[in-house]
Amino acid sequence: MWDSFSEKEVKAIARVIAKTSPNPVACTSNLSRLRIELQKLNTPKAVIKVTKIPEITTLSNKIQKKKSLLCEDEGIHYPDYFSLESVKEKLNLYDVSKTSIVQALANVMIMLCRN
């Protein structure tokens, strides 16, 4: 199926993604998803490679590094909605007699234990 896409067509798709993405970080994410889908279609690596736009990747990395440094400096401030007391209240409201609720509860507990 990959032979239905030429390098030229894939490059054009990548350019459209680059032009329509709201910012460089979103653009690199969208291009990455495109590469994953092309890999699933067994597209040759040479064709997949044309989706890489180094300027956008560099800009995206700079933005993400800056945001990461800001988070380190200022810390991450979670809304009160995620406070321990608030989460505990929500957990107490779960009806654990329902199977899907038990799974949701387990997921929340695992999430909280990771922090």
N, C-alpha and C positions, 0 to 999 in steps of 0.2 A: 504494500500500500504506500510505502514511503516514496516510490517513484512518481507518485502523483504530485509531489512537491519538489520543485527545483530549488537550487541555492538562491536563485533570484527571487522566487516567490516567498521563500522563508525569510529572506532579508527584508522584503517589502512588508511582511507581517510584523517583523521585529520593529521596523521603523514606525509602523502605525501604532504599535504598543507604546513605543517611546514617546510619540507625539501626543497620545491620548491619556497617558498616565498622569495623575495629578502632581506627582513629585518623583525625584530620582529613586527614593527608597521603594516606593510602590512599583516603579518601572522595573527595577532589578528583580523584584519579587515576581512580577508578571512575566518577565522574560525567563526567569528560572522555571516557572510553571510551564511555559511554552517548551523549554528544553526537555522537561520531564515527559510531556506528552509526545514530543517527537521521538524520544528514546523508546517509549512504549510502542511506537509504530515501527521500531527497528530502522529508524532513519540513520543514514551514515553520519559518522562523527563530523565529517567535513561540512555537511549541510547544517548540523546542529551548531557548529562553531560560528557560523555567520550570525547567530542571534546574540553573540556577545558584543556589547558596545562598551569598550574600555572607559570612555569618558564618563558615561553614566555610572558605571560601577565605581569608579574612583570618587565621583561626587557623592554617591550614596554611602560609600564607606566613611567619607569625611563627616557627613551628616550624622550617621549612626555613632561614630566615635565621639562627636561633640555631645550628642544626647546622652551617651553613656557616661561621659565625664561629668555632665551636669547632674546626673542622678547620683553619682558618687559624691559630689560636692554637697548637694542639697539633701540627699537622701530621697527616698520615695515616700510620699505621703499618701496613705490610703484613706479613702473616705470613711466616715464613721460606719457606713453600711457594712464594712468588712472588719469592724472591731471584734475582739474576742467575745465580748458580751452579746453583740448583735448576732454573730454567727451561732453562739450557743443557744440563743433564743430561737433562731430558725431551726436548729437541729432538734430542739425539744418539741417543735411542732410537727415533725415527721411522724407519719403513721407507718410504723415498721411492719405492720401486718401485710402490707402490699409489697409484692416482689420487686417491682420497679423502684419503689421508694427505698427499699433496702439497698439496692444497687446504687442509687443516687447518694444515699447516706454514706455508703462505703467509699464512694468517689470523693465526697467532701472530706471525710476523715483522712483519707490518704493525702489529699491536697494539703490539709492543715499540718499533717505530720512532716511533710517535706520542708516546711519553713522553720 
